[in-house]
């Protein structure tokens, strides 16, 4: 039996979770939450009450919603938080944790501490991908250490097989309100920005939007003002493991995927897509993948 299958089977939450839980009290303002999300590079933070008890979660989606609704930056987090937070245990299997995430359509679980109602850690898709990437890197079949040179790529998954096909885009002159509407309707974290000829010129994400909120930019501000460029992309026939490596090294959560050249964007690869395929493991590990 392939040793990689044995290593990947039976992983527990404790092996992937982060032990640093970013949190703020319920009375803290939206402005502080934006600063924490950007400072600690997290997509959500825990909202706590008396003695650190977990009350809810505020995500970048919630913060974007507050911006769209025109709420003051001083609005307390308890007014916009979702709750209660979903918990798991450190000894739970990743299979079980991911099943909870899928069933309840959440992107993270908090890990129960010794005292009830308090969080001792957090588990999110990037944490799972990071763990499985390390296992994949150590595998004898891995192409991550030496790249494609001298490796048989026939058994390795490509980005095309895993990516989410299709892409949402807005014009570079579109206002931020329109960008938020597109993201909310499609339940996306980022949208492609195109110039007048339809060429991709940048990406506008929820992070860009909440920073615009913090800095007092009008919702009529054009997307080109806040977008990031150039577009981080890769070809659809790229080996999945190498695309994941690109995301990890670049500290990004998604890549836009092109077919023929950089102008021909046909899909998106996210860390949640990668988690579904065990961080780029080759077809030899198909039987041991976590299903999400």
NUZASE-416370 format. One record per residue: residue number from 0; residue in three letters; x, z, y of N, C-alpha, C in turn. Coordinates in steps of 0.2 Angstrom, whole numbers, plus 5000, padded with zeros to 4 digits. Layout:
BEGIN
- num|residuo|nX|nZ|nY|caX|caZ|caY|cX|cZ|cY
- NUM|Ala|X|Z|Y|X|Z|Y|X|Z|Y
...
REM end
This chain:
BEGIN
- num|residuo|nX|nZ|nY|caX|caZ|caY|cX|cZ|cY
- 0|Unk|5004|5000|4994|5000|5000|5000|5004|5000|5006
- 1|Unk|5002|4996|5011|5006|4996|5017|5007|5003|5021
- 2|Unk|5013|5005|5023|5014|5011|5026|5010|5012|5032
- 3|Unk|5010|5006|5036|5006|5007|5042|4999|5009|5042
- 4|Unk|4996|5007|5036|4989|5009|5035|4988|5017|5034
- 5|Unk|4993|5019|5030|4993|5026|5029|4994|5030|5036
- 6|Unk|4999|5028|5040|5000|5031|5046|4994|5031|5051
- 7|Unk|4990|5026|5051|4985|5025|5056|4978|5028|5053
- 8|Unk|4978|5030|5047|4972|5033|5044|4972|5040|5046
- 9|Unk|4966|5043|5047|4966|5051|5048|4969|5053|5054
- 10|Unk|4970|5049|5060|4972|5052|5066|4967|5057|5069
- 11|Unk|4969|5062|5072|4965|5067|5075|4965|5066|5083
- 12|Unk|4960|5069|5086|4960|5069|5093|4966|5072|5097
- 13|Unk|4968|5077|5094|4974|5081|5097|4980|5076|5097
- 14|Unk|4981|5071|5093|4987|5067|5093|4986|5062|5099
- 15|Unk|4981|5061|5102|4980|5056|5107|4978|5059|5114
- 16|Unk|4975|5065|5114|4972|5067|5120|4977|5069|5125
- 17|Unk|4975|5069|5132|4980|5072|5137|4978|5079|5138
- 18|Unk|4983|5083|5139|4981|5090|5140|4981|5092|5148
- 19|Unk|4982|5087|5152|4981|5089|5159|4974|5086|5161
- 20|Unk|4970|5091|5163|4963|5089|5165|4962|5089|5172
- 21|Unk|4961|5084|5175|4960|5083|5183|4953|5086|5184
- 22|Unk|4952|5091|5188|4946|5093|5190|4945|5096|5197
- 23|Unk|4939|5096|5200|4938|5099|5206|4931|5103|5206
- 24|Unk|4931|5108|5210|4925|5112|5210|4919|5108|5213
- 25|Unk|4913|5110|5211|4907|5106|5213|4906|5105|5220
- 26|Unk|4908|5110|5224|4908|5110|5231|4913|5105|5235
- 27|Unk|4918|5103|5231|4923|5099|5235|4919|5092|5237
- 28|Unk|4922|5089|5242|4919|5083|5245|4922|5076|5241
- 29|Unk|4918|5071|5242|4919|5065|5239|4926|5062|5241
- 30|Unk|4928|5064|5247|4935|5062|5250|4940|5065|5245
- 31|Unk|4940|5071|5243|4945|5074|5239|4945|5071|5232
- 32|Unk|4939|5069|5230|4939|5066|5223|4942|5059|5223
- 33|Unk|4941|5055|5229|4945|5049|5229|4952|5050|5229
- 34|Unk|4955|5055|5233|4962|5056|5233|4964|5058|5226
- 35|Unk|4961|5062|5223|4963|5065|5216|4963|5059|5211
- 36|Unk|4958|5055|5211|4958|5049|5207|4964|5044|5208
- 37|Unk|4965|5043|5214|4971|5038|5215|4978|5042|5214
- 38|Unk|4978|5048|5216|4985|5052|5215|4986|5052|5208
- 39|Unk|4982|5054|5204|4983|5055|5197|4981|5049|5192
- 40|Unk|4979|5044|5195|4978|5038|5192|4973|5039|5186
- 41|Unk|4968|5042|5187|4962|5043|5183|4956|5039|5185
- 42|Unk|4952|5038|5180|4945|5034|5182|4939|5039|5183
- 43|Unk|4941|5046|5182|4935|5051|5182|4939|5058|5183
- 44|Unk|4935|5062|5185|4937|5069|5185|4932|5074|5184
- 45|Unk|4934|5080|5181|4929|5085|5179|4927|5089|5185
- 46|Unk|4920|5090|5185|4917|5094|5190|4916|5101|5187
- 47|Unk|4919|5107|5191|4918|5113|5188|4914|5118|5192
- 48|Unk|4912|5123|5189|4908|5128|5192|4912|5135|5192
- 49|Unk|4908|5140|5192|4911|5147|5191|4916|5148|5185
- 50|Unk|4922|5151|5187|4927|5152|5181|4929|5146|5178
- 51|Unk|4928|5140|5181|4931|5134|5178|4926|5131|5173
- 52|Unk|4920|5133|5172|4915|5130|5168|4914|5123|5169
- 53|Unk|4914|5118|5164|4913|5111|5166|4905|5110|5167
- 54|Unk|4904|5107|5173|4897|5106|5175|4895|5098|5174
- 55|Unk|4900|5094|5176|4898|5087|5176|4905|5083|5177
- 56|Unk|4904|5076|5178|4909|5071|5178|4908|5067|5184
- 57|Unk|4913|5066|5188|4912|5061|5194|4917|5055|5192
- 58|Unk|4915|5049|5191|4919|5043|5190|4920|5039|5196
- 59|Unk|4924|5034|5195|4925|5029|5201|4918|5025|5202
- 60|Unk|4914|5025|5197|4908|5021|5197|4903|5026|5202
- 61|Unk|4903|5032|5201|4899|5037|5205|4902|5036|5212
- 62|Unk|4908|5036|5213|4911|5036|5220|4909|5029|5223
- 63|Unk|4910|5024|5220|4908|5017|5222|4900|5018|5224
- 64|Unk|4896|5021|5220|4889|5021|5222|4888|5025|5228
- 65|Unk|4892|5030|5229|4891|5034|5235|4893|5030|5241
- 66|Unk|4898|5026|5241|4900|5021|5246|4894|5016|5247
- 67|Unk|4892|5013|5242|4886|5009|5243|4880|5012|5246
- 68|Unk|4879|5018|5245|4873|5022|5247|4874|5024|5254
- 69|Unk|4880|5024|5257|4882|5026|5264|4882|5033|5264
- 70|Unk|4884|5037|5259|4884|5044|5259|4891|5046|5263
- 71|Unk|4891|5052|5267|4896|5054|5271|4902|5056|5266
- 72|Unk|4908|5055|5268|4914|5057|5263|4914|5065|5262
- 73|Unk|4910|5069|5266|4910|5076|5265|4905|5078|5260
- 74|Unk|4901|5073|5257|4896|5074|5252|4899|5078|5246
- 75|Unk|4896|5084|5244|4899|5088|5238|4898|5084|5232
- 76|Unk|4902|5085|5227|4902|5081|5221|4896|5083|5217
- 77|Unk|4894|5089|5218|4888|5091|5214|4882|5086|5215
- 78|Unk|4882|5083|5221|4877|5078|5223|4877|5071|5219
- 79|Unk|4883|5069|5217|4884|5063|5214|4886|5063|5207
- 80|Unk|4888|5069|5204|4891|5069|5197|4886|5068|5192
- 81|Unk|4888|5065|5186|4884|5064|5180|4886|5070|5176
- 82|Unk|4881|5072|5172|4882|5078|5167|4877|5079|5162
- 83|Unk|4878|5084|5158|4884|5087|5157|4889|5083|5154
- 84|Unk|4896|5085|5154|4901|5081|5151|4900|5081|5143
- 85|Unk|4903|5076|5140|4903|5075|5133|4909|5079|5130
- 86|Unk|4909|5083|5125|4914|5086|5122|4916|5084|5115
- 87|Unk|4922|5085|5113|4924|5084|5106|4929|5090|5105
- 88|Unk|4931|5090|5098|4936|5095|5097|4943|5092|5095
- 89|Unk|4948|5096|5096|4955|5093|5095|4956|5091|5088
- 90|Unk|4952|5094|5083|4953|5093|5076|4949|5087|5074
- 91|Unk|4944|5085|5078|4940|5079|5076|4944|5073|5075
- 92|Unk|4942|5068|5071|4945|5062|5070|4944|5057|5075
- 93|Unk|4948|5053|5077|4947|5048|5082|4941|5043|5080
- 94|Unk|4940|5042|5074|4934|5038|5072|4928|5042|5074
- 95|Unk|4927|5048|5073|4921|5052|5076|4921|5052|5083
- 96|Unk|4926|5053|5086|4926|5053|5094|4924|5047|5097
- 97|Unk|4927|5041|5094|4925|5035|5097|4918|5033|5095
- 98|Unk|4916|5035|5090|4909|5034|5088|4904|5037|5093
- 99|Unk|4906|5043|5095|4902|5047|5101|4903|5043|5107
- 100|Unk|4909|5041|5109|4910|5037|5115|4905|5030|5115
- 101|Unk|4905|5027|5109|4901|5021|5109|4894|5023|5109
- 102|Unk|4891|5028|5105|4884|5029|5105|4882|5031|5112
- 103|Unk|4885|5035|5116|4883|5037|5122|4886|5033|5128
- 104|Unk|4889|5028|5126|4892|5023|5132|4896|5027|5137
- 105|Unk|4900|5031|5135|4905|5034|5139|4912|5032|5138
- 106|Unk|4916|5033|5143|4923|5030|5142|4928|5036|5141
- 107|Unk|4926|5042|5141|4930|5048|5140|4926|5054|5137
- 108|Unk|4930|5058|5133|4927|5064|5130|4932|5070|5132
- 109|Unk|4929|5076|5134|4933|5081|5135|4934|5086|5129
- 110|Unk|4939|5089|5128|4941|5092|5122|4940|5100|5123
- 111|Unk|4936|5103|5119|4934|5110|5120|4940|5114|5120
- 112|Unk|4940|5119|5124|4945|5124|5124|4943|5130|5120
- 113|Unk|4947|5135|5120|4945|5141|5116|4940|5145|5119
- 114|Unk|4939|5145|5125|4933|5148|5129|4928|5143|5130
- 115|Unk|4922|5144|5128|4916|5139|5128|4915|5137|5135
- 116|Unk|4914|5130|5136|4912|5127|5142|4918|5125|5146
- 117|Unk|4924|5127|5144|4930|5124|5147|4934|5119|5144
- 118|Unk|4937|5115|5147|4940|5109|5144|4948|5110|5143
- 119|Unk|4951|5109|5137|4958|5110|5136|4961|5103|5136
- 120|Unk|4958|5098|5137|4961|5091|5136|4955|5086|5138
- 121|Unk|4958|5079|5138|4953|5074|5139|4955|5068|5134
- 122|Unk|4951|5064|5132|4952|5058|5128|4949|5052|5131
- 123|Unk|4953|5047|5132|4950|5041|5135|4953|5035|5132
- 124|Unk|4950|5029|5133|4953|5023|5129|4960|5022|5131
- 125|Unk|4963|5023|5137|4970|5022|5138|4974|5027|5133
- 126|Unk|4972|5033|5132|4976|5037|5128|4976|5035|5121
- 127|Unk|4971|5032|5118|4970|5030|5112|4975|5024|5111
- 128|Unk|4975|5019|5116|4979|5013|5115|4986|5015|5116
- 129|Unk|4988|5020|5120|4995|5022|5120|4997|5025|5114
- 130|Unk|4993|5029|5110|4995|5032|5104|4996|5026|5099
- 131|Unk|4991|5022|5098|4992|5017|5093|4997|5012|5095
- 132|Unk|4999|5010|5101|5004|5006|5103|5011|5009|5100
- 133|Unk|5012|5015|5101|5018|5018|5098|5018|5017|5090
- 134|Unk|5013|5018|5087|5013|5017|5080|5014|5010|5078
- 135|Unk|5011|5005|5082|5012|4998|5081|5020|4996|5082
- 136|Unk|5023|4999|5087|5030|4998|5089|5034|5000|5083
- 137|Unk|5033|5005|5080|5037|5007|5074|5036|5004|5068
- 138|Unk|5031|5000|5067|5029|4996|5061|5035|4991|5060
- 139|Unk|5036|4990|5053|5041|4985|5051|5039|4978|5053
- 140|Unk|5032|4977|5054|5029|4970|5055|5029|4969|5063
- 141|Unk|5031|4974|5067|5030|4973|5074|5035|4968|5077
- 142|Unk|5032|4965|5082|5036|4960|5086|5038|4963|5093
- 143|Unk|5036|4969|5094|5037|4972|5100|5044|4974|5102
- 144|Unk|5048|4975|5097|5055|4977|5099|5060|4971|5100
- 145|Unk|5058|4965|5097|5062|4959|5099|5058|4953|5101
- 146|Unk|5052|4954|5103|5048|4949|5105|5046|4944|5100
- 147|Unk|5045|4938|5101|5043|4933|5097|5048|4930|5092
- 148|Unk|5054|4931|5095|5060|4927|5092|5061|4930|5084
- 149|Unk|5061|4925|5080|5062|4927|5073|5057|4930|5069
- 150|Unk|5051|4930|5072|5045|4934|5069|5040|4928|5067
- 151|Unk|5037|4930|5061|5031|4926|5059|5025|4928|5063
- 152|Unk|5022|4924|5067|5016|4926|5071|5010|4924|5067
- 153|Unk|5010|4922|5061|5003|4919|5058|4999|4925|5057
- 154|Unk|5001|4931|5056|4997|4937|5054|4995|4941|5060
- 155|Unk|4998|4939|5066|4996|4943|5072|4990|4941|5076
- 156|Unk|4986|4945|5078|4980|4943|5082|4982|4941|5089
- 157|Unk|4978|4936|5091|4979|4933|5098|4974|4936|5103
- 158|Unk|4976|4936|5109|4971|4938|5114|4964|4935|5114
- 159|Unk|4964|4929|5112|4958|4925|5112|4953|4928|5107
- 160|Unk|4956|4931|5102|4951|4934|5096|4948|4941|5099
- 161|Unk|4951|4944|5104|4949|4951|5106|4946|4951|5113
- 162|Unk|4948|4946|5117|4946|4947|5124|4938|4946|5125
- 163|Unk|4935|4948|5130|4928|4947|5132|4928|4941|5136
- 164|Unk|4924|4936|5133|4924|4929|5136|4920|4929|5142
- 165|Unk|4922|4925|5147|4918|4924|5153|4921|4929|5158
- 166|Unk|4920|4927|5165|4923|4932|5170|4918|4931|5176
- 167|Unk|4917|4937|5179|4913|4937|5185|4918|4936|5191
- 168|Unk|4916|4933|5196|4920|4931|5202|4916|4931|5208
- 169|Unk|4920|4933|5214|4917|4933|5221|4921|4929|5225
- 170|Unk|4918|4926|5230|4922|4922|5235|4927|4927|5239
- 171|Unk|4932|4925|5242|4937|4930|5246|4933|4932|5252
- 172|Unk|4928|4928|5255|4925|4930|5261|4919|4935|5259
- 173|Unk|4917|4936|5253|4912|4940|5251|4913|4947|5254
- 174|Unk|4907|4950|5256|4908|4957|5259|4909|4962|5253
- 175|Unk|4911|4968|5254|4912|4973|5249|4906|4975|5246
- 176|Unk|4900|4975|5250|4894|4977|5247|4892|4972|5241
- 177|Unk|4893|4965|5242|4892|4961|5237|4897|4962|5231
- 178|Unk|4903|4964|5232|4908|4965|5227|4905|4971|5223
- 179|Unk|4902|4976|5226|4900|4982|5222|4893|4980|5218
- 180|Unk|4889|4976|5221|4883|4974|5217|4885|4970|5211
- 181|Unk|4890|4966|5211|4892|4962|5206|4895|4967|5200
- 182|Unk|4899|4971|5202|4902|4976|5198|4897|4980|5194
- 183|Unk|4892|4983|5198|4887|4987|5196|4883|4983|5191
- 184|Unk|4881|4977|5192|4876|4973|5188|4879|4971|5182
- 185|Unk|4886|4970|5182|4890|4968|5176|4893|4973|5172
- 186|Unk|4893|4979|5175|4896|4985|5172|4903|4984|5171
- 187|Unk|4907|4982|5177|4914|4980|5176|4918|4985|5181
- 188|Unk|4924|4985|5179|4929|4989|5184|4932|4985|5189
- 189|Unk|4932|4978|5188|4936|4974|5193|4933|4967|5192
- 190|Unk|4933|4963|5198|4931|4957|5198|4936|4952|5201
- 191|Unk|4936|4946|5199|4941|4941|5201|4939|4938|5208
- 192|Unk|4943|4937|5212|4942|4935|5219|4945|4927|5220
- 193|Unk|4940|4923|5222|4942|4916|5222|4942|4913|5229
- 194|Unk|4947|4908|5231|4947|4905|5237|4941|4900|5238
- 195|Unk|4941|4896|5243|4936|4891|5244|4936|4886|5239
- 196|Unk|4941|4884|5236|4942|4879|5231|4940|4882|5224
- 197|Unk|4939|4888|5223|4938|4891|5217|4944|4894|5213
- 198|Unk|4950|4894|5216|4956|4896|5213|4956|4904|5213
- 199|Unk|4958|4907|5208|4959|4914|5208|4965|4916|5213
- 200|Unk|4963|4921|5218|4968|4923|5222|4970|4930|5222
- 201|Unk|4965|4934|5219|4966|4941|5218|4961|4945|5214
- 202|Unk|4961|4951|5214|4957|4955|5210|4954|4961|5214
- 203|Unk|4948|4962|5215|4945|4968|5218|4942|4973|5213
- 204|Unk|4945|4979|5213|4943|4984|5208|4939|4990|5211
- 205|Unk|4937|4994|5207|4933|5000|5210|4938|5005|5213
- 206|Unk|4945|5005|5211|4950|5008|5215|4950|5006|5222
- 207|Unk|4951|4999|5223|4951|4996|5230|4945|4998|5234
- 208|Unk|4939|4998|5231|4933|5000|5234|4933|5007|5237
- 209|Unk|4935|5012|5232|4934|5019|5234|4939|5020|5240
- 210|Unk|4945|5017|5239|4950|5017|5245|4947|5015|5251
- 211|Unk|4944|5009|5251|4941|5006|5257|4936|5011|5260
- 212|Unk|4932|5015|5255|4927|5020|5257|4931|5026|5261
- 213|Unk|4936|5028|5258|4940|5033|5261|4943|5032|5268
- 214|Unk|4945|5025|5269|4948|5023|5275|4943|5021|5280
- 215|Unk|4936|5021|5278|4931|5020|5283|4930|5013|5284
- 216|Unk|4931|5008|5279|4930|5001|5280|4923|5000|5280
- 217|Unk|4920|4995|5284|4913|4993|5283|4912|4989|5277
- 218|Unk|4906|4990|5274|4904|4986|5268|4904|4979|5269
- 219|Unk|4904|4976|5275|4904|4969|5277|4911|4967|5277
- 220|Unk|4916|4971|5276|4923|4969|5276|4924|4964|5270
- 221|Unk|4928|4958|5271|4929|4953|5266|4933|4956|5260
- 222|Unk|4932|4953|5254|4935|4955|5248|4943|4954|5249
- 223|Unk|4945|4949|5252|4952|4947|5253|4956|4953|5256
- 224|Unk|4952|4957|5260|4956|4962|5264|4958|4968|5259
- 225|Unk|4954|4969|5254|4956|4975|5249|4959|4973|5243
- 226|Unk|4958|4966|5241|4960|4964|5234|4968|4965|5233
- 227|Unk|4969|4965|5227|4976|4965|5225|4978|4958|5222
- 228|Unk|4984|4956|5224|4986|4949|5222|4994|4950|5220
- 229|Unk|4997|4945|5216|4993|4940|5212|4989|4943|5207
- 230|Unk|4985|4939|5203|4981|4941|5198|4986|4942|5192
- 231|Unk|4985|4948|5188|4989|4949|5182|4985|4945|5177
- 232|Unk|4988|4940|5174|4985|4937|5168|4990|4935|5163
- 233|Unk|4987|4932|5157|4991|4929|5152|4987|4924|5148
- 234|Unk|4990|4920|5144|4987|4914|5141|4983|4917|5135
- 235|Unk|4978|4914|5133|4973|4916|5128|4976|4916|5121
- 236|Unk|4982|4912|5120|4985|4912|5114|4991|4917|5113
- 237|Unk|4992|4921|5118|4997|4926|5118|4995|4931|5112
- 238|Unk|5001|4933|5109|5000|4938|5104|4997|4945|5107
- 239|Unk|4992|4948|5104|4989|4954|5107|4993|4959|5108
- 240|Unk|4998|4961|5104|5003|4966|5105|5007|4965|5111
- 241|Unk|5009|4959|5113|5013|4958|5119|5009|4959|5125
- 242|Unk|5002|4957|5125|4998|4957|5130|4997|4965|5132
- 243|Unk|4996|4969|5127|4995|4976|5128|5001|4979|5131
- 244|Unk|5007|4977|5128|5013|4979|5131|5014|4977|5138
- 245|Unk|5011|4972|5140|5011|4970|5147|5007|4974|5151
- 246|Unk|5001|4976|5149|4997|4981|5152|5000|4988|5153
- 247|Unk|5003|4990|5148|5006|4997|5148|5012|4997|5153
- 248|Unk|5016|4992|5152|5022|4992|5157|5020|4991|5164
- 249|Unk|5015|4987|5165|5013|4986|5172|5008|4991|5175
- 250|Unk|5006|4996|5170|5001|5002|5172|4995|4999|5175
- 251|Unk|4992|4994|5171|4985|4991|5173|4981|4992|5167
- 252|Unk|4974|4991|5168|4969|4992|5163|4966|4986|5160
- 253|Unk|4968|4980|5163|4965|4974|5161|4970|4968|5163
- 254|Unk|4969|4963|5159|4972|4956|5161|4967|4951|5161
- 255|Unk|4967|4946|5166|4963|4940|5166|4966|4935|5161
- 256|Unk|4962|4932|5158|4965|4927|5152|4964|4920|5154
- 257|Unk|4969|4916|5154|4968|4909|5156|4969|4904|5149
- 258|Unk|4966|4898|5150|4966|4894|5144|4972|4889|5145
- 259|Unk|4972|4885|5150|4977|4879|5151|4982|4882|5156
- 260|Unk|4980|4884|5161|4985|4887|5166|4982|4892|5170
- 261|Unk|4985|4895|5175|4983|4901|5179|4977|4900|5182
- 262|Unk|4975|4894|5184|4969|4893|5188|4963|4893|5183
- 263|Unk|4964|4892|5177|4958|4891|5172|4957|4898|5168
- 264|Unk|4954|4903|5172|4952|4909|5169|4946|4909|5165
- 265|Unk|4947|4911|5159|4941|4911|5154|4939|4917|5151
- 266|Unk|4942|4923|5153|4940|4929|5150|4944|4935|5152
- 267|Unk|4943|4941|5150|4946|4947|5152|4948|4951|5146
- 268|Unk|4954|4954|5146|4956|4959|5140|4957|4966|5143
- 269|Unk|4953|4970|5141|4954|4977|5143|4957|4982|5138
- 270|Unk|4958|4988|5140|4961|4993|5136|4956|4995|5130
- 271|Unk|4949|4995|5132|4944|4996|5127|4944|4991|5122
- 272|Unk|4945|4985|5124|4945|4979|5119|4951|4980|5114
- 273|Unk|4957|4983|5117|4963|4984|5113|4962|4990|5108
- 274|Unk|4958|4995|5111|4957|5000|5106|4953|4998|5100
- 275|Unk|4949|4994|5101|4944|4991|5095|4949|4988|5090
- 276|Unk|4954|4985|5092|4959|4982|5087|4965|4986|5086
- 277|Unk|4965|4992|5086|4971|4996|5085|4977|4994|5088
- 278|Unk|4977|4993|5095|4983|4992|5099|4987|4987|5097
- 279|Unk|4984|4981|5094|4988|4975|5093|4991|4975|5086
- 280|Unk|4989|4979|5082|4991|4979|5075|4989|4972|5072
- 281|Unk|4994|4970|5067|4993|4963|5064|4987|4964|5059
- 282|Unk|4985|4958|5056|4980|4957|5051|4981|4962|5045
- 283|Unk|4987|4964|5044|4988|4968|5038|4985|4975|5039
- 284|Unk|4983|4977|5045|4980|4983|5047|4972|4983|5048
- 285|Unk|4970|4977|5046|4962|4976|5048|4958|4981|5044
- 286|Unk|4960|4983|5038|4956|4988|5035|4956|4995|5037
- 287|Unk|4961|4996|5042|4962|5003|5044|4960|5004|5052
- 288|Unk|4957|4999|5054|4955|4999|5062|4950|5004|5063
- 289|Unk|4950|5007|5069|4945|5011|5071|4939|5006|5074
- 290|Unk|4933|5008|5072|4928|5003|5074|4925|5007|5081
- 291|Unk|4924|5003|5086|4921|5005|5092|4916|5000|5094
REM end
